[in-house]
Amino acid sequence: MKIEKLFLGGRFCRKGAHGLFIKLMFGGTAYGLIEVVWRGYTHPSMVLTGGICFAMICEVNHRFSQKPLLLRSAACALFITIVEFCVGLLVNRILQLGVWDYSDVPFHLMGQICPLYSLLWFLLCIPVSFVITYANGITRRKI
């Protein structure tokens, strides 16, 4: 059985609104669970953020499937960091919800993002990008 059939029945390969909805739901749930495991709680804004990030990860890995895995993972980690910065400005600075604050982490930017978490996202994007590429049925891959 092909991996795309094992990976949610190949639903990540689908285009259009249905495929996007599945990516948003899966990514939001996964992102929220990662936060609960990592720091013990999450916030609804992070579920939406995770859905957007996962949909983007799928798109990057589909469009650039012939690029090396590490390059795709770096691009995904950069995008996640940018999205987290924008969401952080909105929920933490403008709405003042206090969802997170990285002010105590070295080299942070306005307490919203920091290199440590960008590195962790990069490391997580490696296996995620690898699986997504195979789930999309791409035959020629560079690792």
C-alpha positions in Angstrom: 0.0 0.0 0.0 1.4 3.4 -0.9 2.2 5.9 1.8 -0.2 8.5 0.4 -3.1 6.0 1.1 -1.8 5.5 4.7 -1.4 9.2 5.3 -5.1 10.2 6.0 -6.2 8.3 2.9 -4.2 10.6 0.7 -6.3 13.6 1.8 -3.2 15.9 2.1 -2.8 15.5 -1.7 -6.2 17.0 -2.4 -6.6 20.4 -3.8 -9.3 22.9 -3.3 -11.4 23.9 -0.2 -11.8 20.4 1.1 -8.0 19.7 1.1 -7.3 23.1 2.6 -9.8 22.5 5.4 -8.2 19.1 6.2 -4.7 20.7 6.3 -6.0 23.6 8.5 -7.7 21.2 10.9 -4.8 18.7 11.1 -2.2 21.4 11.4 -4.1 23.3 14.0 -4.7 20.2 16.1 -1.1 19.1 15.8 0.3 22.6 16.7 -2.0 22.8 19.7 -1.0 19.4 20.9 2.7 20.3 20.5 2.2 23.4 22.7 0.3 21.4 25.3 3.1 18.8 25.5 5.9 21.5 25.4 4.5 24.1 27.8 1.4 22.6 29.3 -1.3 24.7 27.6 -2.2 26.4 24.4 -4.4 29.2 23.1 -7.1 29.2 20.3 -4.9 31.7 18.3 -2.2 29.0 18.2 -4.6 26.5 16.7 -5.4 28.8 13.9 -1.7 29.7 13.5 -0.8 26.0 13.3 -3.4 25.3 10.6 -2.0 28.1 8.5 1.6 27.0 9.0 0.8 23.4 8.2 -1.1 24.4 5.0 2.0 26.4 4.0 4.4 23.5 4.8 2.3 21.3 2.5 2.4 23.9 -0.3 6.2 24.5 0.0 6.8 20.8 -0.1 4.5 20.3 -3.1 5.9 23.2 -5.2 9.5 22.7 -4.3 9.6 18.9 -4.1 12.7 18.7 -6.2 14.7 21.0 -3.9 16.7 19.5 -1.1 14.9 18.5 2.1 16.9 20.7 4.3 16.3 23.8 2.1 12.5 23.1 2.2 12.6 22.6 5.9 14.5 25.9 6.4 12.0 27.7 4.2 9.1 26.2 6.3 10.8 27.2 9.6 11.3 30.7 8.3 7.7 31.0 7.3 6.5 29.6 10.7 8.8 32.2 12.5 7.3 35.0 10.4 3.7 33.8 11.1 4.4 33.5 14.8 5.9 37.0 14.8 2.8 38.5 13.1 0.4 36.5 15.3 2.5 37.5 18.4 2.2 41.2 17.5 -1.5 40.8 17.1 -2.4 38.7 20.2 0.4 39.8 22.6 1.0 43.4 21.7 -2.2 44.8 20.1 -4.8 42.6 21.9 -2.6 42.2 25.0 -3.6 38.6 25.6 -0.2 37.6 26.9 -0.2 34.2 25.1 3.6 34.0 25.2 6.7 36.1 25.9 10.2 35.2 24.9 11.8 38.2 26.5 13.9 36.0 28.8 15.3 34.0 25.8 18.5 35.3 24.2 18.3 37.2 20.9 14.5 37.5 21.0 12.7 40.0 18.8 10.2 42.0 20.8 9.6 38.9 23.0 7.7 37.3 20.1 10.2 35.1 18.3 13.7 33.9 19.0 16.4 31.8 17.2 16.0 28.9 19.6 12.4 28.3 18.6 13.2 28.9 14.9 15.8 26.1 15.2 13.3 23.8 16.9 10.8 24.5 14.1 13.5 23.7 11.5 14.3 20.4 13.2 10.6 19.5 13.3 10.0 20.5 9.7 12.6 17.9 8.5 10.5 14.8 9.3 7.2 16.6 8.5 8.5 17.7 5.1 9.8 14.3 4.4 6.5 12.6 5.1 4.5 15.3 3.2 6.7 14.9 0.2 6.0 11.1 0.2 2.3 11.6 0.9 2.1 13.8 -2.2 3.4 11.0 -4.3 6.5 12.8 -5.5 8.8 10.3 -7.0 12.1 12.2 -7.4 13.3 13.7 -4.2 16.5 15.3 -3.0 17.4 14.8 0.7 
